[in-house]
Amino acid sequence: MTKVAIIGVGQSAFVRGFPGSIRELAFEGFKDALEDAKITAGDIGASIICSAPEYDKQRSPAGVFAEYLGLTPQPTCYVESLCSSSSMGLKLAYAQVAAGLHDSVAIVGFQKMSEISSAESQERMGRGADIQWESPFGTMMPAYYAMFARAHMDAYGTTPEDLALIRVKASTYGQINEKAVYRKPVALEMFNDPQSPMSGPVASPLRVGDCCANADGSSCIIVANEEKAKALCEKPVWVRGLGSASATVNLTGRDDLTGLAVAREAGRQAYKMAGITAGNVDVAEVHDCFTIAELMAYENLGFAAPGEGRELIQNKETYKEGRIPVNVDGGLLSKGHPIGATGGSQIRTIVLQLRGEAGEMQVKDPEIGLIHNIGGVGLYGNVTILGR
């Protein structure tokens, strides 16, 4: 099979309320990626459209987008795995290109979450769990991750302050990311100030500052085979490892709540395919929908032993200058979380890092980058490893 490279990346600004249609929103990220790759829509062999459909009024958006983006009569399809949809789209695009079905594929992720109210959005997120045995009892994403946080605290002595430090880091980089929805500074003291929105309770022990925000946004990743990548791209970034896993939808079927089994398994697969270990990773993007999610990712991916992830953030080892920089674009906590676009945004960040084009967020001379993208409450997990 041929090697596969990423030759173009794009992303819209993530915003609280995009004024246009979903096809116009998707165009923002797609146009950005075309300009980055220096190609036209006619150069793309196929497209994969990614989102979580329950937020959209448009059924079967793949055909609608292919028409609007100028990607007909090339084949298109729709991929959904909740919040990990566009990283799953990359895996499918990799398979198509590596198998020789297409010489290039565009993965377009999008979500216009402002199409519905916040209350409706929360209800739909709850339906990402089992609609027979769990979601009827009012479980929603903050409550689920609060259970993970409580379990981690009980097992390892993790504190709310440890989690707050993760949000402080996110805001450090969110302020300099022009694509982020939340660009304000966050200080540790704000979590203890009853007048600060950061300290407001959501689901104990999680507070407002521990949670990412909904957003509207799009992303696009363009992959190509080795021949086309070398012909078109000065700095191709190669897909070196891919791992995917799933878990029981009901949390009663999980072995423990101190981490995500899908992240451990997807990471194991990706490391094996890439022929590396966690110690070889120079920069990472992890799925920090909540502060506890980032902390668990440190441990699930092997950056720290179980229970020792808090030491990484306490010692600033996951800052840009640290041993393993993580989410130095602000992560979901600062960028926002437009579900179908999130994985593509994470991939874009790592591609820019490996090219040396991340501006103020640039890590020094990274060779290998990792993307950790989770769907639902650890229901789906994708880990992608890229190399320059």
Buried (B, 14 or more C-beta within 10 A) or exposed (E): EBBBBBBBBBBBBBBEEBEEBBBBBBBBBBBBBBEBBEBEBEBBBBBBBBBBBBBBEBEEBBBBBBEBBBBEEBBBBBBBBBBBBBBBBBBBBBBBBBEEEBBBBBBBBBBBBBBBEEEEBBBBBBEBBBEEEBBEEEBBBBBBBBBBBBBBBEBBEBEBEBBBBBBBBBBBBBBBBEBBBBBEEBEEEBBEEEEBEBBEEBBEBBBBBBBBBBBBBBBBBBBBBBEBBBEBBEBBBBBBBBBBBBBEBBBEEBEEBBBBBBBBBBBBBBBEBBEBEBEBBBBBBBBBBBBBBBBBBBBBBBBBEBBEBBEBBEEBBBBBEBEBBBBBBBBBBBBBBBBBBBBBBBBBBBBBBBBBEBEEBBBEEBEBBBBBBBBBBBBBBBBBBBBB
